[in-house]
Amino acid sequence: MLVQARAHGDTGESLDGPRALVARAQPLSRYEPRGTTRAWRAAGQRLGLGQTPVAVTAEE
């Protein structure tokens, strides 16, 4: 819906309008990766992502 509203010009030219609309309409949550680097690498391999860099700081 926000993409359509932006394309129609209802939210302004920048992304600030849609972002402000979402911030007013819905409480935002931040999600951070958890687990070990090994677990994230294994998940990446299962998804066929190969050797993807992982920015998890937990111990392996």
Distance bins in CASP14 RR format, pairs under 12 A and 6 or more apart:
PFRMAT RR
TARGET T0000
AUTHOR 0000-0000-0000
RMODE 2
METHOD distances of the structure
MODEL  1
1 7 0 0 0 0 0 1 0 0 0 0 0
1 8 0 0 0 0 0 1 0 0 0 0 0
1 10 0 0 0 0 0 1 0 0 0 0 0
1 11 0 0 0 0 0 1 0 0 0 0 0
1 18 0 0 0 0 1 0 0 0 0 0 0
1 21 0 0 0 0 1 0 0 0 0 0 0
1 22 0 0 0 0 0 1 0 0 0 0 0
1 25 0 0 0 0 0 1 0 0 0 0 0
2 8 0 0 0 0 0 1 0 0 0 0 0
2 9 0 0 0 0 0 1 0 0 0 0 0
2 10 0 0 0 0 1 0 0 0 0 0 0
2 11 1 0 0 1 0 0 0 0 0 0 0
2 12 0 0 0 0 0 1 0 0 0 0 0
2 15 0 0 0 0 1 0 0 0 0 0 0
2 17 0 0 0 0 1 0 0 0 0 0 0
2 18 1 0 1 0 0 0 0 0 0 0 0
2 19 0 0 0 0 1 0 0 0 0 0 0
2 20 0 0 0 0 0 1 0 0 0 0 0
2 21 1 0 0 1 0 0 0 0 0 0 0
2 22 1 0 0 1 0 0 0 0 0 0 0
2 23 0 0 0 0 0 1 0 0 0 0 0
2 25 0 0 0 0 1 0 0 0 0 0 0
2 26 0 0 0 0 0 1 0 0 0 0 0
3 9 0 0 0 0 0 1 0 0 0 0 0
3 10 0 0 0 0 0 1 0 0 0 0 0
3 11 0 0 0 0 1 0 0 0 0 0 0
3 15 0 0 0 0 0 1 0 0 0 0 0
3 18 0 0 0 0 1 0 0 0 0 0 0
4 10 0 0 0 0 1 0 0 0 0 0 0
4 11 0 0 0 0 1 0 0 0 0 0 0
4 18 0 0 0 0 0 1 0 0 0 0 0
5 11 1 0 1 0 0 0 0 0 0 0 0
5 12 0 0 0 0 1 0 0 0 0 0 0
5 15 0 0 0 0 0 1 0 0 0 0 0
5 17 0 0 0 0 1 0 0 0 0 0 0
5 18 1 0 0 1 0 0 0 0 0 0 0
5 21 1 0 0 1 0 0 0 0 0 0 0
5 22 0 0 0 0 0 1 0 0 0 0 0
5 25 0 0 0 0 0 1 0 0 0 0 0
6 12 1 0 0 1 0 0 0 0 0 0 0
6 13 0 0 0 0 1 0 0 0 0 0 0
6 14 0 0 0 0 1 0 0 0 0 0 0
6 15 1 0 0 1 0 0 0 0 0 0 0
6 16 0 0 0 0 0 1 0 0 0 0 0
6 17 0 0 0 0 1 0 0 0 0 0 0
6 18 1 0 1 0 0 0 0 0 0 0 0
6 19 0 0 0 0 0 1 0 0 0 0 0
6 21 0 0 0 0 1 0 0 0 0 0 0
6 22 0 0 0 0 0 1 0 0 0 0 0
7 13 0 0 0 0 0 1 0 0 0 0 0
7 18 0 0 0 0 0 1 0 0 0 0 0
8 18 0 0 0 0 0 1 0 0 0 0 0
9 17 0 0 0 0 0 1 0 0 0 0 0
9 18 0 0 0 0 0 1 0 0 0 0 0
10 17 0 0 0 0 1 0 0 0 0 0 0
10 18 0 0 0 0 1 0 0 0 0 0 0
10 21 0 0 0 0 1 0 0 0 0 0 0
11 17 1 0 1 0 0 0 0 0 0 0 0
11 18 1 0 1 0 0 0 0 0 0 0 0
11 19 0 0 0 0 1 0 0 0 0 0 0
11 20 0 0 0 0 1 0 0 0 0 0 0
11 21 1 0 0 1 0 0 0 0 0 0 0
11 22 0 0 0 0 0 1 0 0 0 0 0
11 24 0 0 0 0 0 1 0 0 0 0 0
12 18 0 0 0 0 1 0 0 0 0 0 0
12 19 0 0 0 0 0 1 0 0 0 0 0
12 20 0 0 0 0 0 1 0 0 0 0 0
12 21 0 0 0 0 0 1 0 0 0 0 0
14 20 0 0 0 0 0 1 0 0 0 0 0
15 21 0 0 0 0 0 1 0 0 0 0 0
15 22 0 0 0 0 0 1 0 0 0 0 0
15 23 0 0 0 0 0 1 0 0 0 0 0
16 22 0 0 0 0 0 1 0 0 0 0 0
16 23 0 0 0 0 0 1 0 0 0 0 0
17 23 0 0 0 0 1 0 0 0 0 0 0
17 24 0 0 0 0 0 1 0 0 0 0 0
17 25 0 0 0 0 0 1 0 0 0 0 0
18 24 0 0 0 0 0 1 0 0 0 0 0
18 25 0 0 0 0 0 1 0 0 0 0 0
19 25 0 0 0 0 0 1 0 0 0 0 0
19 26 0 0 0 0 0 1 0 0 0 0 0
19 28 0 0 0 0 1 0 0 0 0 0 0
20 26 0 0 0 0 0 1 0 0 0 0 0
20 28 0 0 0 0 0 1 0 0 0 0 0
22 28 1 0 0 1 0 0 0 0 0 0 0
22 29 0 0 0 0 0 1 0 0 0 0 0
32 55 0 0 0 0 0 1 0 0 0 0 0
32 56 0 0 0 0 1 0 0 0 0 0 0
32 57 0 0 0 0 0 1 0 0 0 0 0
32 58 0 0 0 0 0 1 0 0 0 0 0
33 39 0 0 0 0 1 0 0 0 0 0 0
33 40 1 0 0 1 0 0 0 0 0 0 0
33 41 0 0 0 0 0 1 0 0 0 0 0
33 43 0 0 0 0 0 1 0 0 0 0 0
33 44 0 0 0 0 0 1 0 0 0 0 0
33 54 0 0 0 0 1 0 0 0 0 0 0
33 55 1 0 0 1 0 0 0 0 0 0 0
33 56 1 0 1 0 0 0 0 0 0 0 0
33 57 0 0 0 0 1 0 0 0 0 0 0
33 58 0 0 0 0 1 0 0 0 0 0 0
34 40 0 0 0 0 1 0 0 0 0 0 0
34 43 0 0 0 0 0 1 0 0 0 0 0
34 56 1 0 0 1 0 0 0 0 0 0 0
34 57 0 0 0 0 0 1 0 0 0 0 0
34 58 1 0 0 1 0 0 0 0 0 0 0
35 41 0 0 0 0 0 1 0 0 0 0 0
35 42 0 0 0 0 0 1 0 0 0 0 0
35 43 0 0 0 0 0 1 0 0 0 0 0
35 54 0 0 0 0 1 0 0 0 0 0 0
35 55 0 0 0 0 0 1 0 0 0 0 0
35 56 1 0 0 1 0 0 0 0 0 0 0
35 57 0 0 0 0 1 0 0 0 0 0 0
35 58 1 0 1 0 0 0 0 0 0 0 0
35 59 0 0 0 0 1 0 0 0 0 0 0
35 60 0 0 0 0 1 0 0 0 0 0 0
36 42 0 0 0 0 1 0 0 0 0 0 0
36 43 0 0 0 0 0 1 0 0 0 0 0
36 54 0 0 0 0 1 0 0 0 0 0 0
36 56 1 0 0 1 0 0 0 0 0 0 0
36 57 0 0 0 0 0 1 0 0 0 0 0
36 58 1 0 1 0 0 0 0 0 0 0 0
36 59 1 0 0 1 0 0 0 0 0 0 0
36 60 1 0 1 0 0 0 0 0 0 0 0
37 43 0 0 0 0 0 1 0 0 0 0 0
37 44 0 0 0 0 0 1 0 0 0 0 0
37 52 0 0 0 0 0 1 0 0 0 0 0
37 53 0 0 0 0 0 1 0 0 0 0 0
37 54 1 0 1 0 0 0 0 0 0 0 0
37 55 0 0 0 0 1 0 0 0 0 0 0
37 56 1 0 1 0 0 0 0 0 0 0 0
37 57 0 0 0 0 1 0 0 0 0 0 0
37 58 1 0 0 1 0 0 0 0 0 0 0
37 59 0 0 0 0 1 0 0 0 0 0 0
37 60 1 0 1 0 0 0 0 0 0 0 0
38 44 0 0 0 0 0 1 0 0 0 0 0
38 45 0 0 0 0 0 1 0 0 0 0 0
38 54 0 0 0 0 1 0 0 0 0 0 0
38 56 0 0 0 0 1 0 0 0 0 0 0
38 58 0 0 0 0 1 0 0 0 0 0 0
38 59 0 0 0 0 1 0 0 0 0 0 0
38 60 1 0 1 0 0 0 0 0 0 0 0
39 45 0 0 0 0 0 1 0 0 0 0 0
39 46 0 0 0 0 0 1 0 0 0 0 0
39 54 0 0 0 0 1 0 0 0 0 0 0
39 56 0 0 0 0 1 0 0 0 0 0 0
39 58 0 0 0 0 1 0 0 0 0 0 0
39 59 0 0 0 0 0 1 0 0 0 0 0
39 60 0 0 0 0 1 0 0 0 0 0 0
40 46 0 0 0 0 0 1 0 0 0 0 0
40 47 0 0 0 0 0 1 0 0 0 0 0
40 49 0 0 0 0 0 1 0 0 0 0 0
40 50 0 0 0 0 0 1 0 0 0 0 0
40 51 0 0 0 0 0 1 0 0 0 0 0
40 52 0 0 0 0 1 0 0 0 0 0 0
40 53 0 0 0 0 1 0 0 0 0 0 0
40 54 1 0 1 0 0 0 0 0 0 0 0
40 55 0 0 0 0 1 0 0 0 0 0 0
40 56 1 0 1 0 0 0 0 0 0 0 0
40 57 0 0 0 0 0 1 0 0 0 0 0
40 58 0 0 0 0 1 0 0 0 0 0 0
40 60 0 0 0 0 1 0 0 0 0 0 0
41 47 0 0 0 0 0 1 0 0 0 0 0
41 48 0 0 0 0 0 1 0 0 0 0 0
41 49 0 0 0 0 1 0 0 0 0 0 0
41 50 0 0 0 0 1 0 0 0 0 0 0
41 51 1 0 0 1 0 0 0 0 0 0 0
41 52 1 0 0 1 0 0 0 0 0 0 0
41 53 0 0 0 0 1 0 0 0 0 0 0
41 54 1 0 1 0 0 0 0 0 0 0 0
41 55 0 0 0 0 0 1 0 0 0 0 0
41 56 0 0 0 0 1 0 0 0 0 0 0
41 60 0 0 0 0 1 0 0 0 0 0 0
42 48 0 0 0 0 0 1 0 0 0 0 0
42 49 0 0 0 0 0 1 0 0 0 0 0
42 50 0 0 0 0 0 1 0 0 0 0 0
42 51 0 0 0 0 0 1 0 0 0 0 0
42 52 0 0 0 0 0 1 0 0 0 0 0
42 54 0 0 0 0 0 1 0 0 0 0 0
42 60 0 0 0 0 0 1 0 0 0 0 0
43 49 0 0 0 0 1 0 0 0 0 0 0
43 50 0 0 0 0 0 1 0 0 0 0 0
43 52 0 0 0 0 1 0 0 0 0 0 0
43 54 0 0 0 0 1 0 0 0 0 0 0
43 56 0 0 0 0 0 1 0 0 0 0 0
44 50 1 0 0 1 0 0 0 0 0 0 0
44 51 0 0 0 0 1 0 0 0 0 0 0
44 52 1 0 1 0 0 0 0 0 0 0 0
44 53 0 0 0 0 0 1 0 0 0 0 0
44 54 0 0 0 0 1 0 0 0 0 0 0
45 51 0 0 0 0 1 0 0 0 0 0 0
45 52 0 0 0 0 1 0 0 0 0 0 0
45 54 0 0 0 0 0 1 0 0 0 0 0
46 52 0 0 0 0 0 1 0 0 0 0 0
54 60 0 0 0 0 1 0 0 0 0 0 0
END
